Amino acid sequence: MLTRKTHVVARVSISTALASLVPLLLMGCGSPSNPPAAVSPAIAAKPDVIVTFDGERHTCVVALYSEAQGSIVSCPDIVPFIRDELKVASGSIYDTRTVAQVDAGEVAKTTQSLKDAGYRFIGGH
């Protein structure tokens, strides 16, 4: 026969056990056929070149990763600038930044030009 004290201890132990299992049960919730979309990882820890789209001046600022300041270049001219002036080879990695409101069309054209020239976007941002 259970005494009142034993009965209370048993009830507390069962409640504690159930409470510790609830998080484990909830971790299994979700549809295995519909996992969350994975974010593609960055292809490198740091880019070789950083292209900043300056919406206020309608230009691009191009800098090597190791440079504190970049050069102002018209966005359609950045591929020859990166290749000829900065001597960055095709296949190198670039990243982009924006300053102020930028023209999405200009960004798309410029990034496509970089891709067509063989430069790779760092990704993962």
N, C-alpha and C positions, 0 to 999 in steps of 0.2 A: 504494500500500500504506500502511495506517495504522500508525503507530508506537504503542507502548504509551501514550505520553503523549497523543497525539491521541485515542486510543480512550477514555481516562479522561475527558478534557475533553468529548468528545461525549456520553458517558454521563451526566455531571453536568449538562450543558446540557439534555438531554432530561428528566431527573428534575426539574430546576428548572422547566422549562416545564410539565410535567404538574402539578406541585404548585401552580403559580400558576393553573391552569385549574380545579382541583377546586372551589374556592369558587364560581366562576362557574357551574359545572354544577349545584351544589347549590342555588343561588338559584332555579333554574327548577323545582325539585322541588315537588310539591304539585298538588292538583287545581284546575284553573282553574274548574271548575264548582262548587267548594265553597270560596270564599274565606273568610278569617276574618271573623267578625262584626264589623261596624264599631260603634264606640262613638259614640253620638249626641253631637254637639258641644254645648257649653253655649250657650244662646241669648244670653247677655250675660257680660261680664267680671265684673260684680258685681251682686248682687241689690239690690232696693229695700228689702226687708224680710227679716229673718232670724227664723225661728220655731224656738225651741229647745224640744224636748219633754223635760221634767224628769220622769223616771220615779220618782224618790224622792218628790217632792211631788205627783205626778199633776196637774201644771199645765203651762202653756206660758209661755215667756218670749218676748215679741215686741219686736223692736227695729228701728229703721231702720238701714240699713247704716252710716250716719255716727255712730250713737250708741254710746257705750262700754258702756252698760248698758241693759237693756230693762225692760219692765213685765211683771209676773206677771199672767197672765190665765187664766181657766179655758179649756181648749182649745175647748169648743163656742162660746165667745164671741169667738174671735179675729177672725172676719170682720167683725163690727160694729166691733170695736176698731180694726182696721187701716183700715177705711173711714172711720169717724166721728172717732176720736180722733187717729190718725196722719195722716189725710187722704191716704191712698194710694189712687189711682184704680184701678178695675178695669182689667185688662190689664197691671198692673205685675208685676214679677218677684220671686219669693220663693225663699228657700233654707231648708233645714231642718238642724237639728243635733239630737243626742240627748245626754242626760246620764243615766247609769246605765241600767238595764234599763227599757225602755219597753213599754207595751202596744201591740202591733202593730195591734189593732183601733181603738184611739183615734187612732193615727197615720193609719191609713187613712181614718177618718171625717173627721178634721180636714183632711187634704190634699184629700179629695173636696169638702169644703165650700169650700175655697179655690179649687179648680178650677171649681166651680159658680158661684162669685161672679166668675169671670173672671180670677183671678190665675194667673200662669204660673210653673211650677216651673222653676228655672234649668237643671236637667238636667246631664248630662255628668259626674256624680260617681259 
